[in-house]
Amino acid sequence: MTRRRILVGRLFHESHSFSPQITSGEAFETKRGADVLVHAWHSGTTLGGIVKRATAFGYEVVPTISAVAPPGGLVDHRFYVRCRDALISLANEGEYEAIALELHGAMATTELPDADGDLLSRLREAVGPDVPIGIGLDLHAHVTQAMLSSVDICIACKENPHSDVVWCGERVVECLAAILDGTLEPVLTTAKVPMILPGAAETSEGPLAELHARARSFAAAHPEIWDISLFNVYPYADDEGMGQAVVVLTHGSSRLAQTAATELARLFWALRKRFQDDLLTIDQALGLIARESDRRPYVLADMGDRVLAGAPGDSTAIIERALIRADRLRGAIPVTDPTSVEAAAKAGIGAQVTLAIGGRMTPGFAPLTVSGVVAKISDGRFVIAGPFGAGEETSLGRTAVLVLDDRLSIMLTSKPGFTHDPAAFASQGIDVADQDFVVVKSGYHYKLNFAGIGTPLAVATPGIGYYTPRMLRWKRARFWPEHEVPEPEIRVIAYGSDNSPSA
């Protein structure tokens, strides 16, 4: 008996339209061929879920390409085109029963505001209408008509922090299998609301918890609903049609899907003013760390300079405030600054140096002059411990550790990197348990990976990684609360098994 063949791959990036840094091909961890499968099998990712579930079904899993980079500025278009064309070329080389991809859903290049839509529409054109295509997306995807009209299955992870990304990949494969078995005739019904979430982005509490509970109740009560995905659009994309999106997957067309999509979209709008955060200032956070020593180490989310939201990671705001305190708190803080890394490396381990660190990338930032001792130089490579991103090989670029005042370990990195994981610090010889606090360039996912290790604190800091009204200038997008938006008329669109939209 001939085994079903499923083509798999990943092209994953969350692209900040306002970052001054272009995300080059060097920022990506790129694998091809058999290496894609070997890596995915051991990774806590949506692609890992795709590969494991497809293997469990007995499918022949055929790899294409896997390319992933930390969130950042627009992707170099030439690199994107090479990845896109490589994937499509492989899709054209053989016959496949299905295609399953992990995408973020908010990738943009220096020439395209909707790279995911471009990839999927070209892929659909290449393989024709009869090959089912399933995509597993981040829940912060910017889902577009080009994406939805090109695929049969579109599913997001449901949790922020993203503890269910592996499940997302597994579910994509389960739905594709149902299509192949004839038990699912997929229809995707979607509704959008022109708004972003200014805060309260965690799904376990607040208004998002209410929205997800309502979505679950719809799905539980009606077996024709196979999935409801709520997309909290990445707020730093600059594209037309941005907004909170509801995508309902059903077996066949369904009025219920239209009802669910409309109700959930209206609920987003009704709850919009409740999407607010209550963040500590830097001084409040450091004061809390000094007072409540029994909860150390603390893990401080540098909300304004979050690399995991696309910021460059070059802020020195927390360092500056920590240095002037008399209580001599011990801490570890990452700063993206390739210039200072090279200066430290040239001086050598053990050298006393004075450097102007950070502040070279984010508009409005300025370097901070400090003196310290070079404690370590490395290539910055490590493997994420997880659970979020577990097993992912990644790099901070060439990295130097500079110790200030015999108490602050400044992790100078050449690349914006994944510091939401303790392994980033361990790779530089920094024991998190020995610190009073560590700073991560993440707002949510660090809570998963530092669970049981440190006490989380979200801190209000400057930067382009946290939404501040009127700070950035959108050219294409229009949304609440950045712009005056009237009460929206909810438009529902269904994308049928023939991949054509209908209102």
N, C-alpha and C positions, 0 to 999 in steps of 0.2 A: 504493500500500500504506500502510495506516494505521500510524503509528509507535506503539510502545508508550509509555505515559506512566508515569513514575515520580515520585512525590512525595517530596521530600527536605526535611530540616530538621535543626536542632540545638538542644538545650536542655541546657546543660552546666554543672554545678556539683558540686563536692565539698564537702559541708556538714558542718562541725564542730559536733557537738551540744553542745559545752561552751564554745564561744567566746561571750564576752559581747556580741559585735557581731552585729547582724542584717545580713544581706546584702540591701541594698535594690536596687530596680531601677536606681538610678544606678550601681551597681557593675558592671552588665552592659554589654557591647558588644552592642547589639541591631540587627539588620538585617532588613529585610523585602523580599519581592518580588525583583526582578531583582538588587538589591544583594547578596542572599545568594549568587547564582551568581557574580557578578563577583568577590566577595571569596574565595569558596571555591576558585575556579579557580587562584588564586595563593597559596593557603595550604597549609602543611605540616600538615594536619589530617586526621582521619578523614572529615569532611565533604568536604574537598578530594578525597580518594580516591574517595568515593561519586560526586561530580559528574563527575570526570574519567573514571571507568570507565563510568558510565552513558552519558556522551556518546560514548565510544569504541564502545559497543554500538549506537549510533544511536538511543537512546531520547530521547523528549521529556522533559527534566528540568524539573519544575515545582516552584519553590521555595515554602516556607512562611515560616518564621522561623528566624533564627539568634540565639541569646542565650547568651553565655558570660561568666563572671566568674572571677577568681582564687578559689581555695578560701577559705572563710571560714565565718562563722557561718550559722545557719539562714536560708534564703531567706525574704524577706517573702512570706507566703502570697498576698496579693492580686496581687503581681507575677507569681508563678508561675501563678495561675489565669488571668490575662490572656493569658500566653504559651500555656498549654495550650489554652484555648478558641479562641485565634486559629488555632492549628495544626489543631485538630479541625474548626473551621469550614471551613477551606480544604479539608480532606480530604473534607468533605461536599458541596463545591461542584461536583465533577466526578467522572468515572470514571477510575480509575487501575488499571493492571495490578499495581503494587507500591508499597510505601512503604519508604524507607530513611532511618534517622535516626542521627545521632551523639548519644549520651548519655554522661554520665560513668558513671552507674549507682549513684552514692552521693549523690544529691540528697535533701535533706530540707527541709521548710518549717517555719515556726512552728506549723503545725497538722498536718503529715503527716510521719511518719518515713520513708515510702517514696514520694517524689514520682514517681520513675520508674515504679514499679508503677501508681500512680494514673493517670498519663498514658497508659501503654500499655493498661491495661484499658479506659479510656474510649475510646481510639482504636479498639481492637478492636470494642467495642460499636457504635461509629459506622459503621465501614466493613463490618462483617459478617465472616463466617468465611472468605470466599473470596479476599480480597485478601492476598497474602503480605506480611508485615511483617518487615523485617530491621533489626537494631540493631548498631552497632559501639560497643563499650564500652571504657573504661579498664580495665586489668587489676586496678585496685583497687576495682572495683565491688562493691556489696553486692547480689548477684543474689537475687531473691526469687521466690516462686511466682507472685505477681501479674505480674511481668515475664515469666517464662518461659512462663506459660500464655497469654500474649497475643501472642506472636511466633512466627515460623517459623524465623528465623535469629538467633542470638545469638553474636557473636564478639568476643573481646577482642584487643587488641594483646598481643604475647607478650614484649615486652622492657621492662625497667626499667634505665636510662632508656628512655623510649618513642621509640625510633628507627623504629618500624614502624607508626605510626598511619595514615599514608597507605595502606599495604598493607592495614590492617584495613578501611578503607572500601572499597577495591577488592574485597576478598574478600567482603564483604557483598553487593555488587552481583553478583559472579560467582555466588554461591549463589542469589540471587533469580532471576537469569537461568536457572539450571538448573531451578528450580521451574517457571518459565513455559514452558520448553522440554520439560518432562516427564521430565527426567533425574534429578531429585532429589525424592524424597518425604521431607521433613525430619522427623526425630525428634531431639529434644534430651533427652539422658539426663544427669542431674545427681546428684552426691553432695556432701555438705557435712561439714566437720569443725568443731566449735565451738572454734576457736582463732584467734588473730591471730599476726602475725609481730613479735616484739619487736625484731628487727633482721635483718641479713643479707638485705635486701630486693632486692638487685640480682640480675638473672637470669643474669648472665654467669659467676658464681662461686658456690661454696658450695652449700647444699642446694637452692636454687631451680634452679641449673644442672642438678643431678641430676634433679629433677622434670621439667623441660622436656625433657631428653634422653630420659627414659622416655616422655613424651607423644609426642615426635616419632617414636620407634621404633614405637609402637603405630600411629600414623597412616601411617607409611611402609610398614608390613608389611600393612596391611589397607585396600584401596581403598574399602570401604564407609564408612570413616571420612573425613569431609570436613573436620573440624576438631576439635581438642581445645583448649579454653581453660581456663587455670588462673587463678582469680580470688583474688588476695591481698587480702581484704576491707579496706576503709578502716577503720583501727582506732578512729576517733573518731566513728563512727556509733553511735547508741544505739537499736537496734531488735532485735526478736526474730529469732532465726535467723541471727545473725551468724556468720561463719566462713569458712574457706578453702573454695572451691568448685571443683569440676571440672564442666565442661559439655562433653559429647561430642555432636557433630553427625554423624548417620549418614543414609544413604539407607535408609529403612525401619527398623523395629525390629531390634535386634541384641543378642544376648547378649554379644557382644564389647564393645559400648558399656558394658554393665553391669559387665563385668570390668574394663575400663579405668578407669571412674569409681571403682569400689571400690578397685582397687589404688592409684591415685594419691591418693585420699583417705586411705587407710591410711598411705601413704608420708609425707604431710604430718605426720600424727600421730607416726609413728616418728622423724622428724627434728626434732621440735619444739624440743628443747633445743639444737640447733645454730644456731637463728636468733638470733644474738647479734652485736652490733657491738663493735668495739674502737676507741673514739673518743678523740681527744686532748682534754685540757683546754685551756681558752683560753690559759693561760700556756705550756703545752707547745707549742701551735701557734705562738704568737708567738715563742717561743724558737727554734723550728725555722726560722722565716722569717728571724730575725736571723742564725743560724749559716750557713744554706745559701742564700746570696744568689744563687748562680748559677741557682737554680730560680725566681726571682721573675719576674713577679708570682705570688703564690699566690691561690687562690680559696677562701675559707673558707665552708663550709656551716654556717650558724647553725642547727644541727639542732633545738634546742628552740623556736626562734621562726620556724620555716619557714612562710612564707605559702603555699607550695605544699603544705603539709599542713593548712592552715586556721587557722594562728596569726595574730594581728593584726599581727605584724612590728614591735612597739614596744619590743623589748629594747635596752638600752644596755650589756649585760654586756661585750661585746667592746670597746666604746669606753672604758669605765671602766678596763679592764686595759691597753689600749694607751696611754692618757694618762699612766700612771704609770711607763712604761718609760723608761730613760735612753737607749736606742738610737735613739729618735726615728724609728721606723718610719712610713713614709707609707702611708696607707690610705684607702679609701672605704667608707662604711658607710651603708646605708639604714635609716631609722627612721620608722615610721608615727606621725605626730603633727600633725594638722591645726591644733591650737592654736598650736604653735610656727611652723608655716608662715605663719599669718596674722600673727603677731608679727614675723617676719622680713620679710615683705612690707611691713608697715607701716613698719618702720625703713628699708627700702630697700637697694639694692645698694651695697656699700661701707661700710655702717654697722657699727660695733662694738656687739655686743649680748651680754647675759647672759640665757640662757634655761634653763628647766627642761624638758629634752627627754625624750620617750618615757615609757614606764612608766605610761601613763594607761589602758590597756585590759586587759592581761593581769592576772588576779588574782594578787596577791603581788608584782607589779612596782611600782617607784616611779620618778618622774622623776629624771634626773641633771642637776644644774646645771652649765652650761658657759658659757664666754665665747669668742666668735669673731667672724669677719667674714662678713657676708652676701655671697656671691659670685655668686649667680644666683637668679632667680625665673622660673618657667615654668609652662605649663599641664600639664606632665607627660606629654604624649602622645608616643608613639613607635610604631614598627613593629618587631616582633620579627624579628631577623635569622635565627634558627634555627640548626640544622635543626629543633629541637623548637618547634613553634608558628610556623614561618617564615611571614612575611607577615601575621600577626595584628596588627590595630590594637588598641592598648591604652592605658591611662592610669594614671599614678600619682596622679592628681588634681593640684591645684595643688601645686607642689614648690618648695622652697627649698634651696639648698646653703649650708651653714654651715661655714667652714673654721676648725678649732681648732688652735692652736699652730703655725700655718703648715705643717701636715703631714697632718691628718686632715680629709677632706672628708665631712661628714655630709649625706646626702641625705634631707632631711626631706620626707616625702610625706603627702598628705592621705588617700590610700587605700592599703590593703595592695595591693601590685602585683607584677607579674612581673619580678623582678630576676635571674632565672636566665640572662639574656641580656646580652651586652656593650652592646647598643643602649640598655638602660635607663640605663647610666652615660654613654654617649656623648651621649645626649639632654640631659644636664645639664652638658655641657662637661667631663666627667671622662674623661681618657685612661687606660684600664686599664694600658697599658704603662708609664705614668709612676709607677705605684703599686708599693709593696712587696707589698701585699695588697688585695683587695677582698672584701667580705662579701656573700654572696647568701643570700636567704631560701628556699633550695631544698636538698634533700638529694641529688638524683640527676640531674635533668634539666640542671642547669648543666654537668655534665660533657660533654654533647653540644655545648652552645652555646659553651662556653669551650675546647673542644678545640683544642690548638695555640696557645692564647693565655695560659693560666695553669695552674699546678700545683694540682690539687684537694686540699683537706684537709677532712675532716669533723670538726666540733668539738662536744664535749659542752657544751651551753649550757642554761640554764633556759628553761622555757616549756611551752606546751600542744601544741607541734608534734612532740614526741617521746615515745613511750610510756614512762611511768614507773609502775610498779605502785603501785596504791592512791592515785594522785594525783587521779584523777577518780572520780566516782560515777555508775555506770551504773544506770538505772532499769529498762530493758527487756532489755538484752543480758546474756548469760552466756557466758563464754568463758575458755579457758586463755590466759595464766597469771594473769589478773586474778582468776579464781574457781576454786574447787575443782571440777574436771571429771573424772568417772570415765572409764575407757576407753570411747570412744564406739562405739555400734553404728551402723555405716555404713548409712544408708538411701538406696536408689537410687530416683529417680523419673524416669519417662520422660514427656515431653510430645510427643504425637503430632501428626500433620498436622491433626487435628481440634482441636488446641490444648487437649486435656484431659489432665491428669496421670494416670499410672497407676503404682502401686508395683511 
